[in-house]
Amino acid sequence: MGESFVPIALQAARAADPNAKLYINDYNIEGTGAKSTAMVNLVKSLKASGVPIDGIGVQAHLIVGEVPTTLQANLEQFTALGVEVAITELDIRMTLPETAALREQQQKDYQTVIAACKAVSGCIGITIWDYTDKVNPI
């Protein structure tokens, strides 16, 4: 079926609730690259076809010390399409054993992601995935 289900699902969702915000939510689209470019192209195609799309959800399952340096630019690229963007599942996991240096880097990484979202006017929010590493199954 490929991507053909996407317009069908979005159109059905809009018909079911005309006031619902319609998002495509995906992983590994935090930084620029082939997958984020594919998302840009998909949203452009949907909009050109008149398919309703209100936003892009960026799952952001990240690793300590590996936040993409292109995160903010990528969020800007998405909002330039005329859609909102939200960071929907932010977690920044670390390799165990936990150390003070890893905790410090994790804190900096969360600050980097939050600052990137705050710097992009169309980034409407961040949802944290899991509260602590104590409950993180990864």
N, C-alpha and C positions, 0 to 999 in steps of 0.2 A: 504494500500500500504506500510505502514511502512517506512523503510529506503531505500526501493528498488528504489525509484525515484532518489536518490543521484547519483549513478554511471551513470544512464541514463542522468541526467542533466549535469553532468560534462563532459561526453563524447560528448554530443551534443554541449556543449559550446566550447570544444576544436576543434571539427570539424568545427564549424562556424568561429572561430578565433583562429588559432594555436598560436598566440602570446599573447592572453589574459591571465592574471593571474587569476587562478581559486581558489577561497576561499570558505570555509564553514564559515558562520558568525552566531554566536549564542550568547544567553544571559545566565547569571548565570553559566559561565564557568571561572570566574575570579580567583577563588581559587581552590585548590585541593578538590576533592570530587567525588561523584558518577557521576555527569553530566560531569565533565571534564574527568574523566576516560572513560566514554562512548565515548567522542569525540576522545580521544587517540585511543581507540579500533577501532572506525570507520575509522580514518585516516590510521591506520595500515592495516586494512582490504582492504581499497581502494588501497593503495600502493601495497599490496601483490597481488591484482587482476589486477594490471596494469592500474588502473583508474587514470587519471591525477588529481592531487591536488597540488596546489602551496602554500596554506597558510590557516591559521585559523584566523578568525576575532573574537575578543573578544569584545562584545558590551559594557560592563562596565557601566551599569546603576547602580550607587552605592549610598549609603546613607552616609552622613557626620558621621565620626567616626567609620565606619564599613567597611573600605577597608580590604579585606582579607589579613592576614599576610603571606599567601602562594602565593600571586600574582606572585612574581618573580619566585619562584620555579615552578609554573604552566606554566608560559611563557617558561621557560627553558625546561620543560617536552614536550611542544608542538614542540619547535624548534629541540629538539633531534630526532624528527621523520623525520627530513629532509625537513621541510616546514617552510615558513616564518610565522610570527605572527604579527598582527596589532591590536591595540586597536581602534575600529572603531566608537564607539558612546559614548565616555566618558562624562558622566555627574555625578555630585555628589550633589544630592538634599539634602535639609535640611528641617526639620520640622519648620514651621512658628509659632510664629513670629521670624524673623531673629534677631540674637543677635551678638555682637562683638565676643563672644566666639565661636559661630557657624561659623562665617565667618573665624575666625582664624583656626579652625579645618578644615574647607573646604579647605583653602589654603594649609595646611599641607597635606591633603589627595591628592590633585592634585599633589603636589610635590612628594609624595610617589609613585603614579602611574607613573609619568613621569620618576622618578629615576629607577623604576623597568624596564620599557621599555628600557631606555638607557643602563642598565646593561646587557641586553640580546642582543647579537650580531644579532640574527635573528629577533628581534622586529624592524620592518621597519618604524613604525610611529604611531601617535595618531591623531585621529579626534575628535574634541570637538562637543558634541551634545548640541545644544542651546548655546547661548552666555552668557546670564545672567539668573538668576532665574526669572526676570521680564517676560520672554517669555516662561518659562518652564511650560508646561501644567500639569505636575505631581504634 
